[in-house]
Amino acid sequence: MSSLAHSTETFATRLAHIEEVIAAACRRAGRPRESVRLMAVSKTHPASAIAEAVAAGVTLFGENRVQEFQAKSQDLAALGVTSAQVHLIGHLQSNKCAKASEIFSAIDTVDSPHLAERLQNSAASLGKTLPILVEIKLSEEAAKTGLAPEGDELRELLARLPDLPHLKMRGLMTIAPFTGDEAITRACFQSLRRLRDTLAAAHPRLDFSELSMGMSGDFEIAIEEGSTCVRIGTALFGPREARP
């Protein structure tokens, strides 16, 4: 979708189009539409854009940075937006766990036992239970974060999570490599689904029901391969706005 189209279309129009594409992908996969959640990735966009999305019926959002959303959350409160669920989908530094636990509905990028321990302590101090996803790295790209699927850290984290009562494990997330090669993208999503099935059998005390995978450029493939949550930014909000 071109930037010109984005400039002349309303958010509701873009949302309706994305909903049609999601529904079509679900039909191809023989899945009910309700089996896939739409997360609107609002990073770099102002609170007013989130308010417009909420008015159009969106309830779930993704943000990448703690400080950015901390400021934005105050603007949302001023706009009267209080019902949105906002997940952290960017890398979380352990020194920002306290604030992240406070302002986000969930943390979708837990990538170490140490980070889980810090989030457990922060959530406990707030008297809340924090839903989390474990981030898995399935590409060689240096910029990607996440746990190696066969690594010791993943095994350690999953062994520890049942004893962290203020964290609620919900499943796995990943980002496919940016290759433009559909076969590579599909193989990545298939790998996460197979890993989920293996880990769920090995760790019956943990919830692996969520598979967060798929973004604006590859969410149809992700749905076909079992994604339960697609993270759509550009296709809904247009190109990212420059950070201050």
C-alpha positions in Angstrom: 0.0 0.0 0.0 1.5 3.3 -1.1 2.2 6.2 1.2 -0.2 8.3 -1.0 -2.9 5.8 -0.3 -2.2 6.0 3.4 -2.4 9.7 3.3 -5.9 9.7 1.8 -7.5 6.6 3.5 -8.9 6.6 7.0 -7.6 4.2 9.6 -10.9 2.4 9.6 -10.6 1.8 5.8 -7.1 0.3 6.2 -8.3 -1.8 9.1 -11.2 -3.2 7.1 -8.8 -4.2 4.4 -6.4 -5.9 6.8 -9.4 -7.7 8.4 -10.4 -9.1 5.0 -6.9 -10.3 4.3 -6.7 -12.0 7.7 -10.1 -13.7 7.2 -9.0 -15.0 3.8 -5.7 -16.4 5.2 -7.7 -18.1 8.0 -10.1 -19.6 5.4 -7.1 -21.0 3.4 -5.7 -22.5 6.6 -9.1 -24.0 7.7 -9.1 -21.9 10.8 -11.8 -19.7 12.4 -11.1 -15.9 12.2 -11.3 -15.8 16.0 -8.2 -17.9 16.3 -6.0 -14.9 15.2 -5.6 -11.7 17.2 -4.7 -8.5 15.5 -2.1 -6.4 17.3 -1.8 -2.8 15.9 1.9 -1.8 16.2 1.8 1.8 17.1 5.5 2.5 17.8 6.6 6.0 16.7 3.0 7.0 16.1 1.3 9.6 18.4 -1.3 8.9 21.0 -3.9 10.4 18.7 -3.3 7.5 16.2 -3.9 5.0 18.9 -7.1 6.9 19.9 -8.3 6.7 16.2 -7.5 3.0 16.2 -9.5 2.4 19.4 -12.4 4.3 17.9 -12.2 1.9 14.9 -12.5 -1.1 17.2 -8.8 -2.1 17.8 -8.1 -3.2 21.4 -4.6 -4.6 21.3 -1.4 -2.6 20.5 2.3 -3.1 20.4 5.0 -0.7 21.4 8.8 -1.0 21.1 10.3 1.3 23.7 9.6 1.8 27.4 10.3 5.5 27.5 8.4 6.3 24.3 5.2 4.6 25.6 5.6 6.1 29.1 5.2 9.5 27.6 2.5 8.3 25.2 0.5 6.7 28.0 0.0 10.1 29.6 -1.3 11.5 26.3 -3.7 8.6 26.0 -5.0 9.2 29.5 -5.6 12.9 28.5 -7.5 11.7 25.4 -9.7 9.4 27.6 -8.2 6.2 26.2 -8.1 3.7 29.1 -9.3 0.4 27.6 -6.4 -0.5 25.2 -4.1 -3.4 26.0 -0.5 -2.4 25.1 2.2 -5.0 24.9 6.0 -4.4 24.8 7.2 -6.0 21.6 10.7 -4.5 21.6 13.9 -5.6 23.4 13.7 -4.9 27.1 16.8 -3.9 29.1 16.7 -5.3 32.6 17.1 -1.8 34.2 13.8 -0.8 32.7 11.8 -3.8 34.0 10.1 -1.8 36.8 8.7 0.8 34.6 7.8 -1.8 31.9 5.9 -3.9 34.4 4.0 -0.8 35.5 2.9 0.6 32.1 2.5 -2.4 29.8 -0.3 -5.0 29.8 2.2 -7.8 28.9 5.9 -8.3 27.9 6.2 -10.3 24.6 10.0 -10.3 24.4 11.4 -12.2 27.4 14.8 -13.5 26.3 16.7 -14.6 29.3 16.3 -16.1 32.8 17.7 -13.0 34.3 15.1 -10.8 32.6 12.4 -13.1 33.8 13.6 -12.8 37.4 13.7 -9.0 37.2 10.2 -8.9 35.8 9.0 -11.3 38.5 10.4 -9.0 41.2 8.9 -5.9 39.6 5.5 -7.5 39.1 5.5 -8.7 42.7 6.2 -5.2 44.0 3.2 -4.0 42.0 1.0 -6.8 43.2 0.2 -7.9 39.6 0.6 -10.9 37.4 2.3 -10.1 34.1 1.6 -12.1 31.0 4.8 -12.9 29.0 5.9 -14.5 25.8 9.3 -16.0 25.3 11.2 -14.6 22.3 12.9 -17.1 20.1 15.6 -16.2 17.6 15.3 -18.2 14.4 17.6 -16.2 12.1 21.3 -15.2 12.0 20.6 -11.5 11.7 22.7 -9.7 14.3 20.0 -7.1 15.1 17.6 -9.8 16.1 17.2 -10.7 19.8 15.8 -13.8 21.4 16.8 -17.2 22.8 18.3 -19.9 20.6 15.8 -22.8 20.3 18.3 -25.4 21.3 20.2 -23.3 23.9 20.8 -23.8 27.6 19.3 -20.4 28.4 15.9 -21.5 27.0 15.9 -24.7 29.0 16.9 -22.8 32.1 14.1 -20.2 31.6 11.4 -22.8 31.0 12.5 -24.8 34.1 12.3 -21.6 36.2 9.1 -20.1 35.0 6.7 -22.3 37.0 8.2 -21.0 40.2 7.7 -17.3 39.2 4.1 -16.7 40.3 3.9 -13.1 39.1 4.7 -14.1 35.5 2.1 -15.9 33.3 3.7 -17.7 30.4 1.5 -17.5 27.4 3.6 -18.8 24.5 6.3 -17.9 22.0 7.1 -15.1 19.6 9.6 -14.6 16.8 10.4 -12.3 13.9 11.1 -13.9 10.5 14.3 -12.9 8.7 13.9 -10.0 6.3 14.8 -11.8 3.1 11.8 -11.4 0.9 12.0 -15.2 0.2 8.6 -16.7 1.0 10.2 -20.2 1.5 12.6 -18.9 4.2 9.8 -17.0 5.9 7.5 -20.0 5.9 10.2 -22.3 7.2 10.8 -19.9 10.1 7.2 -19.9 11.1 7.0 -23.7 10.7 10.1 -24.0 13.0 8.4 -21.9 15.7 5.2 -24.0 15.6 7.2 -27.3 15.8 9.3 -25.9 18.7 6.1 -24.8 20.5 4.7 -28.3 20.1 7.9 -29.9 21.4 8.2 -27.6 24.4 4.6 -27.8 25.3 4.9 -31.6 25.6 8.0 -31.3 27.7 6.7 -28.5 30.0 3.0 -29.3 30.8 2.9 -26.7 33.6 3.4 -23.9 31.1 1.0 -22.4 28.7 2.2 -22.4 25.1 -1.1 -21.5 23.4 0.1 -18.2 21.9 2.3 -18.1 18.7 3.0 -14.4 18.0 4.5 -14.3 14.5 3.9 -12.3 11.3 4.1 -8.6 10.5 2.8 -6.4 7.7 4.9 -8.1 5.1 4.4 -11.7 6.0 1.3 -12.1 8.3 -0.6 -14.1 5.7 2.1 -16.8 5.7 2.2 -16.7 9.5 -1.5 -17.3 9.8 -1.2 -20.2 7.4 1.5 -21.7 9.6 -0.4 -21.3 12.9 0.1 -17.8 14.2 -2.4 -16.7 16.9 -1.3 -13.1 16.9 -0.1 -10.9 14.0 1.7 -7.7 14.6 0.6 -5.1 12.0 2.2 -1.6 11.9 2.9 -0.1 8.5 -0.1 -1.5 6.8 -2.4 0.1 9.4 -0.6 3.3 10.5 1.5 4.0 7.4 5.3 4.6 7.4 6.9 5.1 10.8 7.1 8.6 12.0 10.6 10.0 12.8 11.5 9.8 16.4 12.0 13.1 18.2 
